[in-house]
Amino acid sequence: MRHINSLFLSDHPTGLGVYSREVLNRNVDFFNDNHFNALLTNNEITVGTRMNSEQYVNRRIALNPVLRSLYLNTINSDFMYSFTHHGRTVKKKGAQIITIHDLIPLHFPNQYKGQYYYYKYLLPKTIKYSDKIITISEATKVDILNHYTVDEDKITVIHNGFEHSQAKPSEDHIASMHDHPYFLMVGTTFPHKNLDTVLRAFNMIKDQIELDCIIVGRKSPYYESLEKVIHQLGLEHRVKLLGYVNDSQLEWLYRNASVFVYPSLYEGFGLPILEAMAKEIPVLCSDTSSLPEISGGASILFNPRNETEIAERIIEICNNGVLKHEFITKGTENLRRFSWDITSEKIKDEIAAMI
């Protein structure tokens, strides 16, 4: 029996779960034809995967990185493919392919103390006993080579896909909350998202531009510190922290934004910049990690640690209609490079070559 580690699949996926869903849905016939058994987390998915063979795993095991690896080590599999970086940490008879999306916990250990242990001590073993590593950007490939002992030929870069949102924009309470032009930032409030630096840059130019700022994304333990920055800068009437919004609300926010700013210090891929490009919004983003690679020359780059430079880029795009139109056009063209169909086909080819 062959196995797919699809433990991150759920009825309401985010991040790794979305990746797992998109690739599995497009390759389900291939997996069934080649007798793969899908490993799923109990009570996380109820809609069905169309897989002929499924095996449900206790949540306590599936959602704990250490217990998850120990569980995978017990499986006698002729071949194991993982949508994520979680795999067997011991030598087994069957080949193994894992997918490394980023190494964020290694760069920001204080934010991800639990995951840091896995990346520092267990992932090296998983890499050692993997026959192929798929990663989602050239930048992450370089990061893997810099942090682990691994043959470069073992790593294959396959970009994530992108699919235009099918959500219908919903104003709900958002339109009544904010009817003024704004620039948008999307992401969790973890420090490496670097939202506070943009707020300080915004404070430098708040009297020079008409735009306000809206921030959306899942709250983190650092949410209150971001609120504190807003209060200290006196930006309470110019900045809205909306927290989590649903797909329809996010669609409305993207469509009505004047500019999209993505100041992250590190990303394995950077999907939000593609989401913004799809809504024909000019994108300003960091010149670090994978972001120049994924934006493909279709965004205005800045040093994410330089408040003055960020402020200058925001003013530049606000005051130059020709430049704004140029980058909207470039963004639309850049999107053509990303397709879940292409991504899934390339992954299927990698698996087929090894089974």
N, C-alpha and C positions, 0 to 999 in steps of 0.2 A: 504493500500500500504506500502511496505517496501522500504527502501532507502539505497543506497551506496553513501557515500561521496567520489567521485572520481575526485574532482576538480583539483587535481594535474596532471591528465593525460594530455598529449600533444603529438603532432606529433614528437617532438624531446625531449623526457623526460630525466631528470637527477635526481638522488637521489630518492626522494619520488615518482616521476613520473614513474621511472623504476620499483620500488616496486609495485606500483598500477597496472601497465601494466601486469607484470608477474603473479600476483595473479588473476587479473580479467580474463585474457585470459584462464587460466587453470580452472576457476570456473564459466565461463559464462553460461554453461548449468544449473548448480545448481542454479545460481541466476535467470535465466529465469524461471525455473521450479517452483521456490518459489516466483515469482512475485515481484522481486526487480526492482526499478527504479534507474537508474544511474544518479547522479548529475554530470554534466560536465561543464567546463568553456567555454563560448562562444568564438569562433575563435581560441581556443587552440588546438582542435583536429578535424581533417577532415577525417581521415582514417576509422572511424567507430569502434564500440566496439563489435558488434554482440549482443548487448543487445536489447531485444524486447521493452524496455521502457527506454527512455532517456529524461532528462530535462536539458536544457541549462541555465546557470546562467551568468548574466552580469559580465564582467571581473573586473569592479571596485569593485564589491562586492566579487567575488570569490577569488581575489588575495589580499584582505585586511583582516588580521587575525581578527580584531574586527568586521568589517561588515560581514565577513563570519560566525562568531559565531551567530551574531544577526539574520542572514538569516536562519541558521539551526534551530534556536529556533522557527521560525515561521512555520516550517513544521510539519504537523500532520502525524506522521509516526508510523506504528505498530512496526517497528524495524529499527534501524539505525546502519549501520556498516561503520566505517571510516578507510581508508587506512593510515590515518595520526592521529596526536594528536588533530585535530580540530573536535569539536563536539558541542552538545548542552550544554549550561551553565545553563539551568533551568530544573526543573522536568517536564517531559512529560509522556504521558501514555505508550509509547513504550519503550522497552529495548534499550540499546545503548552499542556498542563495539567500542573502539577507539584503535589506535596503536601509541605507543610512541617509537620513534626511538632513541632519545637521548635528553639530557638536556643541550646541548652546550650553549645556551644563558644565562643560569643561572650561568655557570662557567666563561663565558667571556662576561659580560654585556656591556663592552665598545665597543666591536666589533659588537654586535647585539642589539643595543639599542631599536629598534622597536619591535623585537621579545621578548626581555626581559620582556616588559610590559605584553605580552600575557602569557608567562610562569609563571610570578610572580603573576598575578592577575586573569587571566581568566582560565588558565589550571587547577588550583585547583578546580574550579567550574565544569569544564568538567569532571574531575576525580570523583568528588563527585556524579555526576549524570550519571556515566557510570556503567554498571553492570559487565563489563569485560574489562580489559586492556591487550592488547597483546603488548609485547615488544620483541626486537630482540636479546637481550643478557642478560645473568645473571648479567653482570656488570651494564647494564642500569636498570634492576630491582632493584638492590641494591640502585642505585642513586635515583630512584623514591621513594623508601621507606625512604631514608634519607632526601628528600626535601618536601615530601607531606604526609598528613595524609590520609593513605589508608590501607585497610586490605590486607595483603600479599596474602591471598587466592584469591583475585580479579585479581591478575596479573599472566599471563601465558607467559612463554618465548618460542618463536618460532623463531629460527634462520632464517635469510635471506637465500635464495637459492643462487646458483651460476651456471652460464651457460658459457661454453667456448665461447669465441668470435668467430663469424663467419666472422669477417672482414679479408680481405686479406691484408697482409703487403704491404705498399707502401713506397718506399724510398723517392719519390718526391724530395723535396729540402733538406730533413733532412740528407740523406747520404752525400751529397756534403758539408753540413755544418759541419759534424762531422764524421770523419773516424778513430777516436782514441778510445780505450777501455774506458768505462765509467760506473759509478754507477748511478742508476736512482732514482729520487724521483718524485712522482705523487701526486698532491693535489693543492688546491687553496693556494694563498699566504697570507691567514689570519695568524696572529701571533700564534694562537694555533696549527697550523701545524708545528711550531717549526723548520722551514727550516734553519733559521739563525744559530741555535746551531750546526747543522750538518756542515754548511759552516765553522764555527770557528774550529770545530773538524778536518775538511778536511785541513784547513790551517796549522794545527799542523803537519800533516803527508804528505803534498803534495809532499815532496821530497823523501818520502819513498815508494810511490806507483805510478804505471804508470797510474792509472785510472783518468779520468776527471770526472766531474759531470754534469748531465743534469737534469733540473727541468722542468716539464710540468704541466700545470693546468691553470684553469681560473684565470685571473687577479683579484685582489681585490684592495681596496683603499690603501693597504699596499705594493703594488708591488714596488713602488719607494724606499721604505725603504729597501727592500731586495736588490735592485740594488745598493743602497748606501753601504750596508754591503760588497757586492762583490767588489766594488771599493775600500773601505777602506782596505780590506784584500789583495788587489792586485791580485785577482783571475780572472780577466777579460778573460784571455786566457785559464783558466782551467774549468770555469763554464759557461754553456749555459742556459739561461732562455728562453724557447721556448713559454711560454704562452699556449693558447689553441691549441691543435692539433686534427685532425679528427681521427676517429676510426682506419682507415688503417695506419695512421702515428703512432698512439699509439701502434698498434700491432707490427710494425717494431721496435719501441723503446724498447718494452718489450723483444722481441725475441733476440735483439742484446746486451742487457745490461749484464754486468758481475755480478752485485750485485744490489739488490733492498733495499733501505733504507726508512723506514717509521717512522719518529720521532715524530709523533703527540702526544700532551699532553692529548688529549681526543678524543675518537671515540665511537659512539654507536655500531659500528660493525667493520668497517675497511676493506671494500671490496677490495681495491687495493692490500692488501697482498695476497689475494686469486688469483687475476689476475696475480700477479707475479709468484706465485707457479705454476699456470697453464702453464706458459711459461718456467718452469724448471729453474728458477733463484733462488739462495739462498737469503733468506729474513732476514734482520736485522730490528727489530722494537722495539718500546717502550714497557716497562714493565708495562704500565698503562692502566686503564679503561678496555675496552673489548679486547684489542689486544692479551694478553696472552691466553684468552679463545678462540678466533677465530683462532689464529695461532696453537693452539693445540700441543704445543711442537715442532712445525716444523719450528720455526724461532729462531734466536739468539737474545735474549732480551738485552736491555740496559736501563739504567736510562736516560730518555730523557733530563734531565737538567744537565747531567754530560758530558762535552765536551771530557774530557780525556777518559772516558769509551767508548764513541762512537768511538773515534779515534782508540782505542785498538781493538774494535770489527771489524772495517773495515780492519785493518791490518791483524787481525787473519784470516778472511775469504779469504783475498787476498793471503796469504802465505801458506794456508793449503788446498791442493787439496782434501784430504780425507774428511776433515770436510765439504767442499763445496759440494761434492757429497752426503754426508750423509744427509745434510739438503735439497738438491734438492729432494732426494728420500722421505724424510719425508713429504715434501710439497705436493708431488703428492698423497701420502696416505691421507693426511689431507683433501684434496678436496672432498674425498668420503663422508664426513659428511654433505655436503651442496648440496641441490637439490631443485629447485623451485617446482618440483612436490610434494616433501615431505612437503615443507613449505605450499603450497596451500591446500594440503589435510588436514593438521592439522588445518589451519584456517577455512576451510569448516566445520570440525567437531565441532569447537568451536561455529560457527554460528548455525549449525544444532541443537545443544543441547539447544539453547535458543529460537528458533522460533516455 
